[in-house]
């Protein structure tokens, strides 16, 4: 009951500030970019951001690590580093 009474005397801006400061840092960073004036709007934004972060984390966990393409790409980089360009070999100094 005392908490409800205390919150009634706080401004909406103070409530928003306390709410945002209590969020996880990665969610807080995004919410601060689009900071709204009401607690309700910030709550919905924070829930959306949290949902998106969970989806990204889940996608990373479930993504297959395709070694085949990694090896091909890495091999091309090494090949380019080992053999100098033909234009440089035939150029007179």
DSSP file (Angstrom, degrees, kcal/mol; ACC not computed):
  #  RESIDUE AA STRUCTURE BP1 BP2  ACC     N-H-->O    O-->H-N    N-H-->O    O-->H-N    TCO  KAPPA ALPHA  PHI   PSI    X-CA   Y-CA   Z-CA
    1    1 A X     >        0   0    0      0, 0.0     4,-1.9     0, 0.0     5,-0.2   0.000 360.0 360.0 360.0 -41.2    0.0    0.0    0.0
    2    2 A X  H  >  +     0   0    0      1,-0.2     4,-2.6     2,-0.2     5,-0.2   0.864 360.0  55.5 -65.4 -34.3    2.8    2.4    0.8
    3    3 A X  H  > S+     0   0    0      1,-0.2     4,-2.3     2,-0.2    -1,-0.2   0.911 106.6  50.3 -63.8 -41.3    4.4    1.8   -2.5
    4    4 A X  H  > S+     0   0    0      1,-0.2     4,-1.3     2,-0.2    -1,-0.2   0.903 111.6  48.0 -63.4 -40.4    1.2    2.7   -4.3
    5    5 A X  H  X S+     0   0    0     -4,-1.9     4,-0.8     1,-0.2     3,-0.2   0.913 111.6  50.4 -66.5 -42.0    1.0    5.9   -2.4
    6    6 A X  H >< S+     0   0    0     -4,-2.6     3,-0.6     1,-0.2     4,-0.4   0.877 108.7  51.7 -64.1 -38.1    4.6    6.8   -3.0
    7    7 A X  H >< S+     0   0    0     -4,-2.3     3,-0.6     1,-0.2    -1,-0.2   0.770  99.9  64.3 -71.0 -25.2    4.2    6.2   -6.8
    8    8 A X  H 3< S+     0   0    0     -4,-1.3    -1,-0.2     1,-0.2    -2,-0.2   0.811 103.0  48.0 -67.8 -27.8    1.2    8.5   -6.9
    9    9 A X  T << S+     0   0    0     -4,-0.8     2,-0.2    -3,-0.6    -1,-0.2   0.549  93.6  93.8 -91.4  -7.4    3.4   11.5   -5.9
   10   10 A X  S <  S-     0   0    0     -3,-0.6     2,-0.1    -4,-0.4    -3,-0.0  -0.591  79.9-116.5 -83.0 146.2    6.1   10.8   -8.5
   11   11 A X     >  -     0   0    0     -2,-0.2     4,-2.0     1,-0.1     5,-0.2  -0.405  24.2-113.6 -74.4 159.9    6.0   12.4  -11.8
   12   12 A X  H  > S+     0   0    0      1,-0.2     4,-2.4     2,-0.2     5,-0.2   0.864 118.8  57.1 -60.7 -36.0    5.6   10.3  -14.9
   13   13 A X  H  > S+     0   0    0      1,-0.2     4,-2.3     2,-0.2    -1,-0.2   0.895 106.1  48.7 -62.8 -41.5    9.1   11.3  -15.9
   14   14 A X  H  > S+     0   0    0      2,-0.2     4,-2.3     1,-0.2    -1,-0.2   0.891 110.8  50.7 -65.6 -39.8   10.6   10.0  -12.6
   15   15 A X  H  X S+     0   0    0     -4,-2.0     4,-2.5     2,-0.2    -2,-0.2   0.919 110.8  48.7 -63.1 -43.8    8.7    6.7  -13.1
   16   16 A X  H  X S+     0   0    0     -4,-2.4     4,-2.8     1,-0.2     5,-0.3   0.922 110.6  51.6 -62.7 -44.4   10.1    6.3  -16.6
   17   17 A X  H  X S+     0   0    0     -4,-2.3     4,-2.1     1,-0.2    -2,-0.2   0.913 111.9  45.3 -59.4 -45.3   13.6    7.1  -15.4
   18   18 A X  H  X S+     0   0    0     -4,-2.3     4,-0.9     2,-0.2    -1,-0.2   0.901 113.7  50.6 -65.8 -40.9   13.4    4.5  -12.7
   19   19 A X  H >< S+     0   0    0     -4,-2.5     3,-0.8    -5,-0.2     4,-0.3   0.950 112.5  45.0 -61.9 -50.1   11.9    1.9  -15.0
   20   20 A X  H >< S+     0   0    0     -4,-2.8     3,-1.5     1,-0.3    -1,-0.2   0.882 109.1  55.9 -64.9 -39.0   14.5    2.4  -17.7
   21   21 A X  H 3< S+     0   0    0     -4,-2.1    -1,-0.3    -5,-0.3    -2,-0.2   0.724 104.2  56.0 -67.4 -19.2   17.4    2.3  -15.3
   22   22 A X  T << S+     0   0    0     -4,-0.9    -1,-0.3    -3,-0.8    -2,-0.2   0.467  88.7  99.9 -90.5  -1.7   16.2   -1.1  -14.0
   23   23 A X  S <  S-     0   0    0     -3,-1.5    -3,-0.0    -4,-0.3     2,-0.0  -0.379  88.4 -87.0 -80.6 161.4   16.3   -2.7  -17.4
   24   24 A X     >  -     0   0    0      1,-0.1     4,-3.2    -2,-0.1     3,-0.4  -0.372  45.1-112.4 -60.6 148.5   19.1   -5.0  -18.7
   25   25 A X  H  > S+     0   0    0      1,-0.2     4,-2.4     2,-0.2     5,-0.2   0.883 114.8  50.0 -56.6 -44.8   21.8   -2.8  -20.3
   26   26 A X  H  > S+     0   0    0      1,-0.2     4,-0.9     2,-0.2    -1,-0.2   0.842 116.1  42.7 -66.9 -31.9   21.3   -4.0  -23.9
   27   27 A X  H  > S+     0   0    0     -3,-0.4     4,-2.5     2,-0.2     5,-0.2   0.886 111.7  55.3 -76.2 -40.9   17.5   -3.4  -23.6
   28   28 A X  H  X S+     0   0    0     -4,-3.2     4,-2.4     1,-0.2    -2,-0.2   0.885 102.4  56.8 -59.2 -41.2   18.1   -0.1  -21.9
   29   29 A X  H  X S+     0   0    0     -4,-2.4     4,-0.9    -5,-0.2    -1,-0.2   0.904 111.7  41.5 -59.4 -42.7   20.3    1.2  -24.7
   30   30 A X  H >X S+     0   0    0     -4,-0.9     4,-1.1     2,-0.2     3,-0.6   0.920 113.4  51.8 -72.8 -44.0   17.6    0.6  -27.3
   31   31 A X  H 3< S+     0   0    0     -4,-2.5     3,-0.4     1,-0.2    -2,-0.2   0.877 105.5  56.7 -61.3 -37.3   14.8    2.0  -25.1
   32   32 A X  H >< S+     0   0    0     -4,-2.4     3,-0.8     1,-0.2    -1,-0.2   0.807 100.4  58.8 -66.1 -27.9   16.8    5.2  -24.5
   33   33 A X  H << S+     0   0    0     -4,-0.9    -1,-0.2    -3,-0.6    -2,-0.2   0.869 119.4  28.2 -66.1 -35.2   17.0    5.8  -28.2
   34   34 A X  T 3< S+     0   0    0     -4,-1.1    -1,-0.2    -3,-0.4    -2,-0.2  -0.066  86.3 172.8-115.5  30.6   13.3    5.9  -28.5
   35   35 A X    <   -     0   0    0     -3,-0.8     2,-0.2    -5,-0.1    -3,-0.1  -0.152  14.7-158.4 -51.5 123.0   12.4    7.1  -25.0
   36   36 A X        -     0   0    0      2,-0.2    -1,-0.1    -5,-0.1     6,-0.0  -0.542  23.6-119.4 -99.4 167.5    8.7    7.9  -24.7
   37   37 A X  S    S+     0   0    0     -2,-0.2     2,-0.3   -21,-0.0   -21,-0.2   0.692  89.9  65.7 -83.2 -18.8    7.1   10.2  -22.2
   38   38 A X  S  > S-     0   0    0      1,-0.1     4,-1.8   -22,-0.1    -2,-0.2  -0.799  73.9-135.4-111.0 150.7    4.8    7.5  -20.6
   39   39 A X  H  > S+     0   0    0     -2,-0.3     4,-2.3     1,-0.2     5,-0.2   0.876 105.4  57.3 -63.8 -39.4    5.7    4.4  -18.6
   40   40 A X  H  > S+     0   0    0      1,-0.2     4,-2.1     2,-0.2    -1,-0.2   0.914 106.9  46.8 -61.5 -45.6    3.2    2.3  -20.5
   41   41 A X  H  > S+     0   0    0      1,-0.2     4,-2.1     2,-0.2    -1,-0.2   0.891 113.0  49.7 -64.9 -39.4    4.8    3.1  -23.9
   42   42 A X  H  X S+     0   0    0     -4,-1.8     4,-2.6     2,-0.2    -1,-0.2   0.865 108.1  54.1 -67.4 -35.7    8.3    2.4  -22.6
   43   43 A X  H  X S+     0   0    0     -4,-2.3     4,-2.2     2,-0.2    -2,-0.2   0.936 110.0  46.3 -62.6 -46.5    7.1   -0.9  -21.1
   44   44 A X  H  X S+     0   0    0     -4,-2.1     4,-2.0     1,-0.2    -2,-0.2   0.892 113.0  49.9 -64.1 -39.6    5.8   -2.0  -24.5
   45   45 A X  H  X S+     0   0    0     -4,-2.1     4,-2.5     2,-0.2    -2,-0.2   0.919 110.1  50.2 -64.4 -43.6    9.0   -0.9  -26.2
   46   46 A X  H  X S+     0   0    0     -4,-2.6     4,-2.5     1,-0.2    -2,-0.2   0.885 109.6  51.3 -62.7 -38.8   11.1   -2.8  -23.7
   47   47 A X  H  X S+     0   0    0     -4,-2.2     4,-2.1     2,-0.2    -1,-0.2   0.893 110.5  48.9 -65.2 -39.6    9.0   -6.0  -24.2
   48   48 A X  H  X S+     0   0    0     -4,-2.0     4,-2.4     2,-0.2    -2,-0.2   0.929 112.3  47.9 -64.2 -45.7    9.5   -5.7  -28.0
   49   49 A X  H  X S+     0   0    0     -4,-2.5     4,-2.6     1,-0.2    -2,-0.2   0.920 111.2  50.7 -62.4 -44.4   13.2   -5.2  -27.7
   50   50 A X  H  X S+     0   0    0     -4,-2.5     4,-2.1     1,-0.2    -1,-0.2   0.904 110.4  50.0 -60.5 -41.9   13.5   -8.1  -25.2
   51   51 A X  H  X S+     0   0    0     -4,-2.1     4,-2.1     2,-0.2    -1,-0.2   0.911 111.0  48.7 -63.1 -43.6   11.6  -10.4  -27.6
   52   52 A X  H  X S+     0   0    0     -4,-2.4     4,-2.3     1,-0.2    -2,-0.2   0.905 110.4  50.9 -64.2 -42.0   13.8   -9.4  -30.6
   53   53 A X  H  X S+     0   0    0     -4,-2.6     4,-2.5     1,-0.2    -1,-0.2   0.893 109.3  51.0 -63.6 -39.3   17.0  -10.0  -28.6
   54   54 A X  H  X S+     0   0    0     -4,-2.1     4,-2.4    -5,-0.2    -1,-0.2   0.908 109.6  50.4 -64.0 -41.0   15.7  -13.5  -27.6
   55   55 A X  H  X S+     0   0    0     -4,-2.1     4,-2.4     2,-0.2    -2,-0.2   0.915 111.4  48.2 -62.8 -43.3   15.0  -14.3  -31.2
   56   56 A X  H  X S+     0   0    0     -4,-2.3     4,-2.2     2,-0.2    -2,-0.2   0.921 112.4  48.2 -63.8 -43.9   18.5  -13.2  -32.3
   57   57 A X  H  X S+     0   0    0     -4,-2.5     4,-2.0     1,-0.2    -1,-0.2   0.898 112.5  49.0 -63.5 -40.1   20.1  -15.2  -29.5
   58   58 A X  H  X S+     0   0    0     -4,-2.4     4,-2.0     1,-0.2    -1,-0.2   0.897 109.8  51.6 -66.5 -40.5   18.0  -18.3  -30.4
   59   59 A X  H  X S+     0   0    0     -4,-2.4     4,-1.1     1,-0.2    -2,-0.2   0.893 109.2  50.6 -63.9 -39.5   18.9  -17.9  -34.1
   60   60 A X  H  < S+     0   0    0     -4,-2.2     3,-0.3     1,-0.2    -1,-0.2   0.902 110.8  49.0 -64.4 -40.6   22.6  -17.8  -33.3
   61   61 A X  H  < S+     0   0    0     -4,-2.0    -1,-0.2     1,-0.2    -2,-0.2   0.863 117.0  41.1 -66.8 -35.3   22.4  -20.9  -31.2
   62   62 A X  H  < S+     0   0    0     -4,-2.0     2,-0.2    -5,-0.1    -1,-0.2   0.535  86.9 111.6 -92.6  -7.5   20.5  -22.8  -33.9
   63   63 A X  S  < S-     0   0    0     -4,-1.1     2,-0.2    -3,-0.3    -3,-0.0  -0.493  70.2-123.6 -71.3 130.5   22.5  -21.6  -36.9
   64   64 A X        -     0   0    0     -2,-0.2     2,-1.0     1,-0.1    -1,-0.1  -0.537  15.5-131.6 -73.2 138.1   24.6  -24.4  -38.4
   65   65 A X        -     0   0    0     -2,-0.2     2,-1.2     1,-0.0     3,-0.1  -0.802  20.2-152.7 -90.3 104.5   28.3  -23.6  -38.6
   66   66 A X     >  -     0   0    0     -2,-1.0     4,-1.4     1,-0.2     3,-0.2  -0.661  16.7-179.1 -86.5  97.1   29.1  -24.4  -42.2
   67   67 A X  H  > S+     0   0    0     -2,-1.2     4,-2.8     1,-0.2     5,-0.2   0.810  74.7  67.2 -64.4 -31.9   32.8  -25.4  -42.2
   68   68 A X  H  > S+     0   0    0      1,-0.2     4,-2.0     2,-0.2    -1,-0.2   0.941 105.7  38.9 -57.6 -51.4   32.8  -26.0  -45.9
   69   69 A X  H  > S+     0   0    0     -3,-0.2     4,-2.4     1,-0.2    -1,-0.2   0.850 114.1  55.4 -70.4 -33.5   32.2  -22.4  -46.9
   70   70 A X  H  X S+     0   0    0     -4,-1.4     4,-2.6     2,-0.2    -1,-0.2   0.926 109.1  47.0 -63.1 -44.4   34.5  -21.1  -44.1
   71   71 A X  H  X S+     0   0    0     -4,-2.8     4,-2.6     2,-0.2    -2,-0.2   0.899 111.7  50.7 -65.9 -40.9   37.4  -23.3  -45.4
   72   72 A X  H  X S+     0   0    0     -4,-2.0     4,-1.9    -5,-0.2    -1,-0.2   0.940 113.9  44.4 -61.4 -47.1   36.8  -22.2  -49.0
   73   73 A X  H  X S+     0   0    0     -4,-2.4     4,-1.8     1,-0.2    -2,-0.2   0.924 114.7  47.9 -64.2 -45.2   36.8  -18.5  -48.1
   74   74 A X  H  X S+     0   0    0     -4,-2.6     4,-2.1     1,-0.2    -1,-0.2   0.890 109.4  54.2 -64.6 -39.3   39.8  -18.9  -45.8
   75   75 A X  H  X S+     0   0    0     -4,-2.6     4,-2.4     1,-0.2    -1,-0.2   0.875 106.2  52.3 -62.3 -38.2   41.7  -20.8  -48.5
   76   76 A X  H  X S+     0   0    0     -4,-1.9     4,-2.3     2,-0.2    -1,-0.2   0.894 108.3  50.8 -65.6 -40.1   41.1  -18.0  -51.0
   77   77 A X  H  X S+     0   0    0     -4,-1.8     4,-1.7     1,-0.2    -2,-0.2   0.934 112.5  45.8 -62.8 -45.6   42.5  -15.4  -48.6
   78   78 A X  H  X S+     0   0    0     -4,-2.1     4,-1.9     1,-0.2    -2,-0.2   0.895 110.8  53.3 -64.8 -40.7   45.6  -17.5  -48.0
   79   79 A X  H  X S+     0   0    0     -4,-2.4     4,-1.9     1,-0.2    -1,-0.2   0.915 109.0  49.2 -61.9 -43.3   46.1  -18.1  -51.7
   80   80 A X  H  < S+     0   0    0     -4,-2.3    -1,-0.2     1,-0.2    -2,-0.2   0.862 110.7  50.7 -64.1 -36.0   46.0  -14.4  -52.4
   81   81 A X  H  < S+     0   0    0     -4,-1.7    -1,-0.2    -5,-0.2    -2,-0.2   0.842 111.2  48.0 -71.3 -33.2   48.5  -13.6  -49.7
   82   82 A X  H  < S+     0   0    0     -4,-1.9     2,-0.6     1,-0.1    -2,-0.2   0.873 106.7  55.5 -79.1 -39.1   51.0  -16.3  -50.9
   83   83 A X  S  < S-     0   0    0     -4,-1.9    -1,-0.1    -5,-0.2     3,-0.1  -0.851  79.1-139.9-104.0 118.7   51.1  -15.5  -54.6
   84   84 A X        -     0   0    0     -2,-0.6     5,-0.1     1,-0.1    -3,-0.1  -0.313  38.5 -83.7 -69.5 159.2   52.0  -11.9  -55.7
   85   85 A X     >  -     0   0    0      1,-0.1     4,-1.4    -5,-0.0     3,-0.4  -0.294  30.6-127.3 -63.0 144.9   50.1  -10.4  -58.6
   86   86 A X  H  > S+     0   0    0      1,-0.2     4,-1.8     2,-0.2     5,-0.2   0.843 108.9  60.2 -63.2 -33.7   51.3  -11.3  -62.1
   87   87 A X  H  > S+     0   0    0      1,-0.2     4,-0.5     2,-0.2    -1,-0.2   0.868 105.0  47.8 -63.4 -35.9   51.5   -7.6  -62.9
   88   88 A X  H  4 S+     0   0    0     -3,-0.4     3,-0.3     1,-0.2    -1,-0.2   0.836 109.3  53.4 -74.7 -32.0   53.9   -6.9  -60.1
   89   89 A X  H  < S+     0   0    0     -4,-1.4    -2,-0.2     1,-0.2    -1,-0.2   0.872 113.0  42.1 -70.5 -37.0   56.2   -9.9  -61.1
   90   90 A X  H  < S+     0   0    0     -4,-1.8     2,-0.3     2,-0.1    -1,-0.2   0.473  89.3 108.0 -91.5  -2.5   56.6   -8.7  -64.7
   91   91 A X  S  < S-     0   0    0     -4,-0.5     2,-0.2    -3,-0.3    -3,-0.0  -0.576  71.2-123.5 -78.1 133.9   57.0   -5.0  -64.0
   92   92 A X              0   0    0     -2,-0.3    -2,-0.1     1,-0.1    -1,-0.1  -0.514 360.0 360.0 -72.8 144.8   60.5   -3.6  -64.5
   93   93 A X              0   0    0     -2,-0.2    -1,-0.1     0, 0.0    -2,-0.0   0.434 360.0 360.0 -91.0 360.0   62.0   -1.9  -61.4
